[in-house]
Amino acid sequence: MRELAGMLGAGPPFRDRRDAGKKLARCLIRHRGERPIVFALPRGGVPVGYEIALALDAPLDVIVARKLGAPDEPEFGIGAVAPGGVRVLNEGAVRRLGIPQDYLDRITRLETAEVERRLRHFRGGLPETNVSGRTVILVDDGLATGVTARAAVEALRLRGPERIVLAMPVCAAQTAEPFRAEVDDLVCLKCPPNLGAIGFWYRDFDQTPDIEVVGLLEAARRRVEES
């Protein structure tokens, strides 16, 4: 904790998620000419993504990925699911914990159904955005293990984009390195070796409610339609 306090200096570098999005957008402006589409991981990634979409004059959409929790320890992610039938597993953790196949199949069905429910809720029944041949910028408010982001990257890749850019205000250094080989560009403002909790990097890290997610998506959609 003392090492983390030293890295934070006088205080967290981001006021809130929208402040983080504005700062992150400055490092992504080079992609503006590529007609990018911004995809945010809800809920916390949406305020970040909204500011990036605004700065890049880009559409904003969501992609939902859900962590697969270990038996009796749901906060410990052993994998994740995303749209298009994508499932990624931490094979080492699955073997180490002796997790049976029937549990993996059951939790996968449950979380896949939740992915589909959340997509309907956030999109309001609108079809998914066509990303074929486009640059996609995938955004979250921070990455610790990166398991849900990895599933989201795979799901987006299945849809045929030209390039995938992964962007976040803060990411654990040990998580960022493997991702550099999995995406076309990785942009991270803070990449500490000792991440701690993502909320430590924000002065205001209150939970983003569903109503805010839906409101930001609708505002971004209106802006694109009126432009």
Buried (B, 14 or more C-beta within 10 A) or exposed (E): EEEBEEBBEEEBBBBBBBBBBBBBBEEBEEBBEBBBBBBBBBBBBBBBBBBBBBBBEBBBBBBBBBBBBBBEEEEBBBBBBBBBEBBBBBEEBBEEBEBEEEBBEEBBEEBBEEBEEBBEBBBEEEEBBEBEEBBBBBBBBBBBBBBBBBBBBBBBBEBEBBBBBBBBBBBBEBBBEEBEEBBEBBBBBBBBEEBBEBBBBBEEBEEBEBEBBBEBBEEBBEBEEEE
